[in-house]
Amino acid sequence: MFLHLGGNVIVPLNNIIAIIDVDSISKSKDSKDFFKLAEKKGFVYKISSKETKSYIITERVEKKNKGALKIIKTIIYFSPISSVTLNKRTGFIDELSEI
């Protein structure tokens, strides 16, 4: 299954580590520092020029060869869609199966 994060960005649900509300980050100095460092290191992808409402932390296997270690790439998406809406979208299929 996939989740639309806004703009033209869609990610597999199994790549998502966390969906975080912007307001919850603003309360913690350590969290703010983490996101600043992630942006500085190039782990951040801003989906839109609109106001960021949520952060989506993802990981995916970038490369996996026989006998080689797998390379995991972390991307933090800055989404203009609220964390509540994104969380509701992740349960959409569960709701359909109950019908």
Buried (B, 14 or more C-beta within 10 A) or exposed (E): EEBEBBBEBEBEEEBBEEBBBBEEBEEEEEBEEBBEEBBEEEBBBBBBEEEBBBBBBBEEEEEEEEEEEEEEEBBBBBBBBBBEEBEEBEEEEEEEEEE
